[in-house]
Amino acid sequence: MLALTGYLLWLLENCVKYMTKNAYIQIALTNKSFFPAAWNAFALVIKHAHRFGFATTIGVMYMFTGCLLVGSATTGCAYLFLTN
């Protein structure tokens, strides 16, 4: 029960941080106060959830490809350095 409560609090904290970050972005863009900006940010995320999901998926694929590329290049260079 304690672990579940800790996880739920961690999840709530991350959601609040994400929404606060988006609210501050909305404040900078629209010059509104915090609550209307937070509501606009929430509505924007809900309205365009598919776009956010797609962008996240593309980002994950690029990160995976980059990790493979860097790991392969490092391994290849180390192999060439050690065999010569």
MOPAC internal coordinates of N, CA, C and O (Angstrom, degrees):
PM7 1SCF
backbone

  N    0.0000 0     0.00 0     0.00 0    0    0    0
  C    1.4420 1     0.00 0     0.00 0    1    0    0
  C    1.5336 1   110.39 1     0.00 0    2    1    0
  O    1.2310 1   121.00 1   142.05 1    3    2    1
  N    1.3315 1   115.69 1   -37.95 1    3    2    1
  C    1.4567 1   120.22 1   179.15 1    5    3    2
  C    1.5267 1   111.23 1   -66.86 1    6    5    3
  O    1.2310 1   120.42 1   140.03 1    7    6    5
  N    1.3344 1   116.80 1   -39.97 1    7    6    5
  C    1.4627 1   120.45 1   178.55 1    9    7    6
  C    1.5289 1   110.73 1   -65.61 1   10    9    7
  O    1.2310 1   120.36 1   139.90 1   11   10    9
  N    1.3262 1   116.91 1   -40.10 1   11   10    9
  C    1.4564 1   120.82 1   178.62 1   13   11   10
  C    1.5261 1   110.99 1   -64.49 1   14   13   11
  O    1.2310 1   120.49 1   137.51 1   15   14   13
  N    1.3177 1   116.67 1   -42.49 1   15   14   13
  C    1.4563 1   120.72 1   177.54 1   17   15   14
  C    1.5243 1   111.15 1   -63.17 1   18   17   15
  O    1.2310 1   120.52 1   138.19 1   19   18   17
  N    1.3287 1   116.61 1   -41.81 1   19   18   17
  C    1.4621 1   120.55 1   177.38 1   21   19   18
  C    1.5174 1   111.68 1   -62.32 1   22   21   19
  O    1.2310 1   120.73 1   138.58 1   23   22   21
  N    1.3347 1   116.21 1   -41.42 1   23   22   21
  C    1.4619 1   119.50 1   178.86 1   25   23   22
  C    1.5207 1   110.90 1   -65.25 1   26   25   23
  O    1.2310 1   119.95 1   136.65 1   27   26   25
  N    1.3260 1   117.70 1   -43.35 1   27   26   25
  C    1.4592 1   120.45 1  -179.53 1   29   27   26
  C    1.5288 1   111.62 1   -64.78 1   30   29   27
  O    1.2310 1   120.34 1   142.27 1   31   30   29
  N    1.3206 1   116.95 1   -37.73 1   31   30   29
  C    1.4668 1   119.74 1   176.61 1   33   31   30
  C    1.5303 1   111.26 1   -67.03 1   34   33   31
  O    1.2310 1   120.40 1   140.96 1   35   34   33
  N    1.3269 1   116.84 1   -39.04 1   35   34   33
  C    1.4687 1   121.22 1   176.83 1   37   35   34
  C    1.5303 1   109.93 1   -62.64 1   38   37   35
  O    1.2310 1   120.62 1   136.88 1   39   38   37
  N    1.3436 1   116.42 1   -43.12 1   39   38   37
  C    1.4555 1   120.88 1   179.38 1   41   39   38
  C    1.5270 1   111.08 1   -63.79 1   42   41   39
  O    1.2310 1   120.41 1   136.12 1   43   42   41
  N    1.3212 1   116.82 1   -43.88 1   43   42   41
  C    1.4583 1   120.86 1   178.06 1   45   43   42
  C    1.5246 1   111.23 1   -62.21 1   46   45   43
  O    1.2310 1   120.27 1   138.08 1   47   46   45
  N    1.3303 1   117.09 1   -41.92 1   47   46   45
  C    1.4631 1   121.30 1   179.00 1   49   47   46
  C    1.5239 1   111.04 1   -61.06 1   50   49   47
  O    1.2310 1   120.09 1   135.90 1   51   50   49
  N    1.3305 1   117.44 1   -44.10 1   51   50   49
  C    1.4632 1   120.74 1  -179.79 1   53   51   50
  C    1.5183 1   111.60 1   -66.74 1   54   53   51
  O    1.2310 1   119.91 1   141.80 1   55   54   53
  N    1.3254 1   117.78 1   -38.20 1   55   54   53
  C    1.4654 1   120.73 1   177.21 1   57   55   54
  C    1.5282 1   110.88 1   -64.32 1   58   57   55
  O    1.2310 1   120.65 1   137.53 1   59   58   57
  N    1.3270 1   116.37 1   -42.47 1   59   58   57
  C    1.4654 1   120.16 1   179.69 1   61   59   58
  C    1.5283 1   110.51 1   -65.43 1   62   61   59
  O    1.2310 1   120.08 1   138.49 1   63   62   61
  N    1.3305 1   117.46 1   -41.51 1   63   62   61
  C    1.4678 1   120.49 1   177.83 1   65   63   62
  C    1.5323 1   111.07 1   -62.28 1   66   65   63
  O    1.2310 1   120.65 1   137.56 1   67   66   65
  N    1.3312 1   116.37 1   -42.44 1   67   66   65
  C    1.4658 1   120.60 1  -179.23 1   69   67   66
  C    1.5244 1   110.42 1   -64.55 1   70   69   67
  O    1.2310 1   120.63 1   134.19 1   71   70   69
  N    1.3320 1   116.40 1   -45.81 1   71   70   69
  C    1.4652 1   119.66 1  -178.95 1   73   71   70
  C    1.5257 1   111.26 1   -68.81 1   74   73   71
  O    1.2310 1   119.84 1   144.94 1   75   74   73
  N    1.3196 1   117.91 1   -35.06 1   75   74   73
  C    1.4630 1   120.57 1   178.34 1   77   75   74
  C    1.5259 1   110.52 1   -65.88 1   78   77   75
  O    1.2310 1   120.88 1   138.31 1   79   78   77
  N    1.3260 1   115.92 1   -41.69 1   79   78   77
  C    1.4644 1   119.84 1   178.01 1   81   79   78
  C    1.5262 1   110.33 1   -61.48 1   82   81   79
  O    1.2310 1   120.43 1   135.34 1   83   82   81
  N    1.3236 1   116.78 1   -44.66 1   83   82   81
  C    1.4590 1   119.92 1   179.04 1   85   83   82
  C    1.5247 1   111.51 1   -68.04 1   86   85   83
  O    1.2310 1   120.10 1   146.41 1   87   86   85
  N    1.3264 1   117.42 1   -33.59 1   87   86   85
  C    1.4634 1   120.51 1   177.70 1   89   87   86
  C    1.5226 1   110.39 1   -65.91 1   90   89   87
  O    1.2310 1   119.86 1   138.77 1   91   90   89
  N    1.3194 1   117.87 1   -41.23 1   91   90   89
  C    1.4607 1   120.07 1   178.28 1   93   91   90
  C    1.5312 1   111.37 1   -65.72 1   94   93   91
  O    1.2310 1   120.37 1   145.77 1   95   94   93
  N    1.3177 1   116.89 1   -34.23 1   95   94   93
  C    1.4604 1   120.05 1   175.26 1   97   95   94
  C    1.5257 1   109.76 1   -64.50 1   98   97   95
  O    1.2310 1   120.68 1   136.86 1   99   98   97
  N    1.3334 1   116.30 1   -43.14 1   99   98   97
  C    1.4639 1   120.19 1   177.97 1  101   99   98
  C    1.5260 1   111.52 1   -64.71 1  102  101   99
  O    1.2310 1   120.09 1   142.99 1  103  102  101
  N    1.3267 1   117.43 1   -37.01 1  103  102  101
  C    1.4710 1   120.53 1   176.36 1  105  103  102
  C    1.5195 1   110.34 1   -60.90 1  106  105  103
  O    1.2310 1   120.66 1   136.53 1  107  106  105
  N    1.3377 1   116.35 1   -43.47 1  107  106  105
  C    1.4608 1   119.98 1  -179.78 1  109  107  106
  C    1.5250 1   111.35 1   -66.37 1  110  109  107
  O    1.2310 1   120.05 1   145.60 1  111  110  109
  N    1.3303 1   117.50 1   -34.40 1  111  110  109
  C    1.4565 1   120.49 1  -177.95 1  113  111  110
  C    1.5191 1   113.42 1   -80.22 1  114  113  111
  O    1.2310 1   119.98 1   140.46 1  115  114  113
  N    1.3477 1   117.64 1   -39.54 1  115  114  113
  C    1.4583 1   120.29 1  -171.35 1  117  115  114
  C    1.5181 1   114.16 1  -111.03 1  118  117  115
  O    1.2310 1   119.42 1   169.61 1  119  118  117
  N    1.3148 1   118.71 1   -10.39 1  119  118  117
  C    1.4641 1   123.91 1  -179.74 1  121  119  118
  C    1.5336 1   112.05 1    59.55 1  122  121  119
  O    1.2310 1   120.45 1  -141.91 1  123  122  121
  N    1.3299 1   116.74 1    38.09 1  123  122  121
  C    1.4564 1   122.13 1   175.32 1  125  123  122
  C    1.5264 1   108.70 1   -99.15 1  126  125  123
  O    1.2310 1   120.53 1    -9.97 1  127  126  125
  N    1.3249 1   116.59 1   170.03 1  127  126  125
  C    1.4635 1   119.91 1   176.57 1  129  127  126
  C    1.5310 1   109.52 1   -74.97 1  130  129  127
  O    1.2310 1   120.75 1    -3.55 1  131  130  129
  N    1.3390 1   116.17 1   176.45 1  131  130  129
  C    1.4653 1   120.03 1  -168.99 1  133  131  130
  C    1.5217 1   112.53 1   -64.81 1  134  133  131
  O    1.2310 1   119.34 1   130.11 1  135  134  133
  N    1.3353 1   118.86 1   -49.89 1  135  134  133
  C    1.4604 1   119.65 1  -173.71 1  137  135  134
  C    1.5268 1   113.02 1   -63.69 1  138  137  135
  O    1.2310 1   118.78 1   132.68 1  139  138  137
  N    1.3269 1   119.93 1   -47.32 1  139  138  137
  C    1.4818 1   117.65 1   176.48 1  141  139  138
  C    1.5323 1   112.12 1   -62.75 1  142  141  139
  O    1.2310 1   120.45 1   144.14 1  143  142  141
  N    1.3099 1   116.74 1   -35.86 1  143  142  141
  C    1.4656 1   119.27 1   178.54 1  145  143  142
  C    1.5275 1   110.65 1   -67.25 1  146  145  143
  O    1.2310 1   120.33 1   140.24 1  147  146  145
  N    1.3382 1   116.98 1   -39.76 1  147  146  145
  C    1.4669 1   120.07 1   177.68 1  149  147  146
  C    1.5243 1   110.59 1   -64.98 1  150  149  147
  O    1.2310 1   120.49 1   139.39 1  151  150  149
  N    1.3313 1   116.67 1   -40.61 1  151  150  149
  C    1.4658 1   120.11 1   178.18 1  153  151  150
  C    1.5237 1   110.58 1   -64.88 1  154  153  151
  O    1.2310 1   119.87 1   138.19 1  155  154  153
  N    1.3270 1   117.85 1   -41.81 1  155  154  153
  C    1.4671 1   121.05 1   177.54 1  157  155  154
  C    1.5266 1   111.13 1   -63.80 1  158  157  155
  O    1.2310 1   120.26 1   140.36 1  159  158  157
  N    1.3261 1   117.10 1   -39.64 1  159  158  157
  C    1.4604 1   120.78 1   178.37 1  161  159  158
  C    1.5214 1   110.65 1   -64.76 1  162  161  159
  O    1.2310 1   120.52 1   137.39 1  163  162  161
  N    1.3391 1   116.61 1   -42.61 1  163  162  161
  C    1.4621 1   120.64 1   177.89 1  165  163  162
  C    1.5211 1   110.80 1   -62.58 1  166  165  163
  O    1.2310 1   120.24 1   134.97 1  167  166  165
  N    1.3225 1   117.14 1   -45.03 1  167  166  165
  C    1.4617 1   121.14 1   179.11 1  169  167  166
  C    1.5269 1   110.74 1   -62.96 1  170  169  167
  O    1.2310 1   120.39 1   140.85 1  171  170  169
  N    1.3157 1   116.86 1   -39.15 1  171  170  169
  C    1.4637 1   120.85 1   178.86 1  173  171  170
  C    1.5152 1   111.28 1   -64.02 1  174  173  171
  O    1.2310 1   120.45 1   136.25 1  175  174  173
  N    1.3375 1   116.74 1   -43.75 1  175  174  173
  C    1.4657 1   120.55 1   179.35 1  177  175  174
  C    1.5254 1   110.22 1   -64.60 1  178  177  175
  O    1.2310 1   119.78 1   137.54 1  179  178  177
  N    1.3254 1   118.02 1   -42.46 1  179  178  177
  C    1.4571 1   120.84 1  -179.69 1  181  179  178
  C    1.5327 1   111.17 1   -68.33 1  182  181  179
  O    1.2310 1   120.37 1   138.73 1  183  182  181
  N    1.3306 1   116.91 1   -41.27 1  183  182  181
  C    1.4592 1   120.76 1  -178.14 1  185  183  182
  C    1.5314 1   111.68 1   -66.37 1  186  185  183
  O    1.2310 1   120.54 1   143.52 1  187  186  185
  N    1.3158 1   116.57 1   -36.48 1  187  186  185
  C    1.4639 1   120.86 1  -175.79 1  189  187  186
  C    1.5311 1   111.87 1  -114.50 1  190  189  187
  O    1.2310 1   120.45 1  -141.95 1  191  190  189
  N    1.3201 1   116.75 1    38.05 1  191  190  189
  C    1.4637 1   120.59 1  -178.74 1  193  191  190
  C    1.5297 1   111.47 1   -61.89 1  194  193  191
  O    1.2310 1   119.78 1   142.30 1  195  194  193
  N    1.3108 1   118.03 1   -37.70 1  195  194  193
  C    1.4582 1   120.80 1   179.47 1  197  195  194
  C    1.5296 1   111.24 1   -64.15 1  198  197  195
  O    1.2310 1   120.19 1   143.41 1  199  198  197
  N    1.3227 1   117.24 1   -36.59 1  199  198  197
  C    1.4675 1   119.54 1   178.60 1  201  199  198
  C    1.5192 1   111.42 1   -70.63 1  202  201  199
  O    1.2310 1   120.51 1   139.28 1  203  202  201
  N    1.3358 1   116.63 1   -40.72 1  203  202  201
  C    1.4613 1   119.78 1   176.73 1  205  203  202
  C    1.5260 1   110.57 1   -63.10 1  206  205  203
  O    1.2310 1   120.80 1   138.54 1  207  206  205
  N    1.3284 1   116.08 1   -41.46 1  207  206  205
  C    1.4675 1   120.34 1   178.15 1  209  207  206
  C    1.5089 1   112.08 1   -63.70 1  210  209  207
  O    1.2310 1   120.54 1   137.82 1  211  210  209
  N    1.3277 1   116.57 1   -42.18 1  211  210  209
  C    1.4631 1   120.48 1   178.85 1  213  211  210
  C    1.5229 1   110.94 1   -64.64 1  214  213  211
  O    1.2310 1   120.39 1   136.91 1  215  214  213
  N    1.3350 1   116.85 1   -43.09 1  215  214  213
  C    1.4646 1   119.96 1   179.31 1  217  215  214
  C    1.5233 1   110.83 1   -64.83 1  218  217  215
  O    1.2310 1   120.30 1   142.36 1  219  218  217
  N    1.3256 1   117.03 1   -37.64 1  219  218  217
  C    1.4612 1   120.30 1   177.31 1  221  219  218
  C    1.5250 1   110.54 1   -64.83 1  222  221  219
  O    1.2310 1   120.40 1   138.08 1  223  222  221
  N    1.3327 1   116.84 1   -41.92 1  223  222  221
  C    1.4634 1   120.73 1   179.20 1  225  223  222
  C    1.5233 1   111.01 1   -62.68 1  226  225  223
  O    1.2310 1   120.25 1   135.94 1  227  226  225
  N    1.3185 1   117.14 1   -44.06 1  227  226  225
  C    1.4661 1   120.91 1   178.29 1  229  227  226
  C    1.5308 1   109.81 1   -62.49 1  230  229  227
  O    1.2310 1   120.16 1   137.95 1  231  230  229
  N    1.3208 1   117.31 1   -42.05 1  231  230  229
  C    1.4665 1   120.91 1   178.38 1  233  231  230
  C    1.5143 1   112.36 1   -62.03 1  234  233  231
  O    1.2310 1   120.32 1   139.01 1  235  234  233
  N    1.3206 1   116.99 1   -40.99 1  235  234  233
  C    1.4679 1   120.85 1   178.67 1  237  235  234
  C    1.5226 1   110.41 1   -64.82 1  238  237  235
  O    1.2310 1   120.47 1   139.02 1  239  238  237
  N    1.3298 1   116.70 1   -40.98 1  239  238  237
  C    1.4703 1   119.51 1   179.01 1  241  239  238
  C    1.5256 1   110.91 1   -64.59 1  242  241  239
  O    1.2310 1   119.91 1   138.28 1  243  242  241
  N    1.3313 1   117.79 1   -41.72 1  243  242  241
  C    1.4628 1   120.49 1   178.02 1  245  243  242
  C    1.5292 1   111.14 1   -64.87 1  246  245  243
  O    1.2310 1   120.01 1   139.34 1  247  246  245
  N    1.3130 1   117.58 1   -40.66 1  247  246  245
  C    1.4643 1   120.40 1   178.65 1  249  247  246
  C    1.5343 1   110.99 1   -63.30 1  250  249  247
  O    1.2310 1   120.37 1   137.43 1  251  250  249
  N    1.3312 1   116.89 1   -42.57 1  251  250  249
  C    1.4590 1   120.80 1   179.00 1  253  251  250
  C    1.5234 1   111.00 1   -63.74 1  254  253  251
  O    1.2310 1   120.63 1   134.61 1  255  254  253
  N    1.3435 1   116.39 1   -45.39 1  255  254  253
  C    1.4653 1   120.49 1   178.84 1  257  255  254
  C    1.5207 1   110.72 1   -63.52 1  258  257  255
  O    1.2310 1   120.08 1   139.12 1  259  258  257
  N    1.3208 1   117.46 1   -40.88 1  259  258  257
  C    1.4638 1   120.58 1   178.44 1  261  259  258
  C    1.5090 1   112.32 1   -64.23 1  262  261  259
  O    1.2310 1   120.13 1   138.49 1  263  262  261
  N    1.3279 1   117.36 1   -41.51 1  263  262  261
  C    1.4667 1   120.54 1   178.17 1  265  263  262
  C    1.5188 1   110.72 1   -63.21 1  266  265  263
  O    1.2310 1   120.59 1   137.04 1  267  266  265
  N    1.3412 1   116.48 1   -42.96 1  267  266  265
  C    1.4652 1   119.21 1   177.43 1  269  267  266
  C    1.5207 1   111.29 1   -62.88 1  270  269  267
  O    1.2310 1   120.02 1   137.64 1  271  270  269
  N    1.3188 1   117.56 1   -42.36 1  271  270  269
  C    1.4537 1   121.43 1  -179.05 1  273  271  270
  C    1.5277 1   111.46 1   -64.67 1  274  273  271
  O    1.2310 1   120.15 1   133.74 1  275  274  273
  N    1.3215 1   117.31 1   -46.26 1  275  274  273
  C    1.4628 1   120.62 1  -179.89 1  277  275  274
  C    1.5230 1   110.67 1   -65.16 1  278  277  275
  O    1.2310 1   120.56 1   136.69 1  279  278  277
  N    1.3293 1   116.53 1   -43.31 1  279  278  277
  C    1.4694 1   119.72 1   178.35 1  281  279  278
  C    1.5092 1   112.48 1   -63.06 1  282  281  279
  O    1.2310 1   120.15 1   137.79 1  283  282  281
  N    1.3389 1   117.32 1   -42.21 1  283  282  281
  C    1.4705 1   121.31 1   178.85 1  285  283  282
  C    1.5272 1   111.18 1   -66.07 1  286  285  283
  O    1.2310 1   120.24 1   136.62 1  287  286  285
  N    1.3195 1   117.14 1   -43.38 1  287  286  285
  C    1.4646 1   120.49 1   179.95 1  289  287  286
  C    1.5266 1   110.82 1   -64.64 1  290  289  287
  O    1.2310 1   120.01 1   139.09 1  291  290  289
  N    1.3042 1   117.59 1   -40.91 1  291  290  289
  C    1.4614 1   121.02 1   179.20 1  293  291  290
  C    1.5204 1   110.62 1   -65.98 1  294  293  291
  O    1.2310 1   120.63 1   136.62 1  295  294  293
  N    1.3310 1   116.41 1   -43.38 1  295  294  293
  C    1.4624 1   120.26 1   178.94 1  297  295  294
  C    1.5217 1   110.58 1   -63.98 1  298  297  295
  O    1.2310 1   120.15 1   136.78 1  299  298  297
  N    1.3436 1   117.32 1   -43.22 1  299  298  297
  C    1.4643 1   120.39 1   179.05 1  301  299  298
  C    1.5210 1   112.50 1   -63.31 1  302  301  299
  O    1.2310 1   120.31 1   136.72 1  303  302  301
  N    1.3241 1   117.01 1   -43.28 1  303  302  301
  C    1.4660 1   120.32 1   178.44 1  305  303  302
  C    1.5167 1   111.70 1   -65.32 1  306  305  303
  O    1.2310 1   120.29 1   139.79 1  307  306  305
  N    1.3192 1   117.05 1   -40.21 1  307  306  305
  C    1.4628 1   120.32 1   178.60 1  309  307  306
  C    1.5216 1   110.67 1   -66.17 1  310  309  307
  O    1.2310 1   119.71 1   140.90 1  311  310  309
  N    1.3171 1   118.16 1   -39.10 1  311  310  309
  C    1.4599 1   121.47 1   177.66 1  313  311  310
  C    1.5268 1   110.78 1   -63.42 1  314  313  311
  O    1.2310 1   120.61 1   134.10 1  315  314  313
  N    1.3278 1   116.43 1   -45.90 1  315  314  313
  C    1.4645 1   119.81 1   179.15 1  317  315  314
  C    1.5263 1   111.30 1   -64.59 1  318  317  315
  O    1.2310 1   119.98 1   140.95 1  319  318  317
  N    1.3152 1   117.65 1   -39.05 1  319  318  317
  C    1.4582 1   121.86 1   179.54 1  321  319  318
  C    1.5301 1   110.78 1   -66.29 1  322  321  319
  O    1.2310 1   119.80 1   139.24 1  323  322  321
  N    1.3114 1   117.98 1   -40.76 1  323  322  321
  C    1.4739 1   121.09 1  -176.80 1  325  323  322
  C    1.5200 1   112.72 1   -78.33 1  326  325  323
  O    1.2310 1   119.03 1   152.99 1  327  326  325
  N    1.3315 1   119.46 1   -27.01 1  327  326  325
  C    1.4651 1   120.57 1  -179.13 1  329  327  326
  C    1.5238 1   111.86 1   -85.91 1  330  329  327
  O    1.2310 1   119.51 1   161.83 1  331  330  329
  N    1.3104 1   118.54 1   -18.17 1  331  330  329
  C    1.4694 1   119.73 1  -179.58 1  333  331  330
  C    1.4897 1   111.48 1   -98.04 1  334  333  331
  O    1.2310 1   120.10 1   180.00 1  335  334  333

